[in-house]
Amino acid sequence: MKIPKQVTIGKTKIKIDQPESLRVNKQACRGCFDRADNSIDVAKQDVRGNKYDKDERSETFWHELTHAILHDMKNSLSYNEKFVTAFSQRLDQAIKTARF
């Protein structure tokens, strides 16, 4: 899946970047939604230089986008990692298996 450079959720434009690697509060991670900056980062590789494959990056994008959507809805599930992960994995699967 090709990851977009920007999406709009509600009235908010969300910028999407793809840094080589990513740390949030000194923690290595695959992705991050920054509520204050209205941005999503999806790392290309871990901090050791191991590249994430296209499926890992796609899942990460949908995970962070789910956080952004729930945040826009002012829904507390935005902070529930278990829910966000379960929902975004199913969303990723649905999009990858869609037939037209």
C-alpha positions in Angstrom: 0.0 0.0 0.0 1.2 3.5 -0.8 1.1 5.7 2.3 -0.3 9.2 1.6 1.4 12.4 2.4 -1.7 14.0 3.9 -5.3 13.1 4.8 -8.2 15.2 6.1 -10.1 14.0 9.1 -13.2 16.1 9.9 -11.9 19.6 9.4 -8.3 18.8 10.3 -5.5 18.1 7.8 -3.1 15.5 9.0 0.4 15.5 7.6 2.1 12.1 7.2 5.9 11.7 7.3 8.0 8.6 6.9 11.2 9.1 8.9 13.9 6.4 8.7 13.4 5.5 12.3 11.3 6.9 15.2 11.6 7.4 18.9 8.9 8.9 21.1 9.9 9.8 24.7 13.1 7.9 24.1 11.1 4.8 23.2 11.6 3.2 19.8 8.3 2.8 17.9 7.0 2.1 14.4 4.6 5.0 14.3 3.1 7.9 16.2 0.1 10.2 15.9 1.0 13.7 17.3 -2.2 15.3 18.5 -0.7 18.7 19.0 1.0 18.8 15.6 -1.8 17.0 13.7 0.8 14.6 12.2 1.5 10.9 11.8 4.9 9.4 11.5 5.4 5.9 10.1 9.0 4.7 10.4 10.8 2.9 7.5 13.0 0.9 9.9 13.7 0.3 13.5 16.4 2.1 15.4 18.9 -0.8 14.6 18.3 -0.3 10.9 16.1 -3.4 10.3 13.6 -2.3 7.6 9.9 -2.7 8.1 8.2 -4.5 5.3 5.2 -3.0 3.4 2.7 -4.9 5.5 4.1 -3.7 8.8 4.2 -0.1 7.5 0.6 -0.4 6.2 -0.6 -1.8 9.6 1.2 1.0 11.4 -0.4 3.7 9.1 -3.9 2.4 9.8 -3.1 2.1 13.5 -2.0 5.7 13.8 -4.9 6.9 11.5 -7.3 5.1 13.8 -5.9 7.1 16.7 -6.4 10.3 14.7 -10.0 9.5 13.8 -10.9 8.6 17.3 -9.2 11.8 18.6 -11.2 13.9 16.1 -14.4 12.2 17.4 -13.3 13.0 21.0 -13.7 9.3 21.8 -11.7 8.0 24.7 -11.0 4.8 22.8 -8.2 6.8 21.1 -6.1 6.0 24.2 -7.0 2.3 24.3 -4.1 0.5 22.5 -5.8 -2.9 22.6 -8.9 -1.5 20.8 -6.9 0.6 18.3 -4.7 -2.3 17.4 -7.6 -4.8 17.0 -9.6 -2.3 14.9 -6.7 -1.1 12.7 -5.6 -4.7 11.9 -9.1 -5.5 10.7 -9.3 -2.2 8.7 -5.9 -3.1 7.1 -7.1 -6.6 6.2 -10.4 -5.3 4.8 -8.6 -2.8 2.6 -6.0 -5.3 1.4 -8.7 -7.9 0.5 -11.3 -5.6 -1.1 -12.3 -6.6 -4.6 -14.0 -4.3 -7.0 
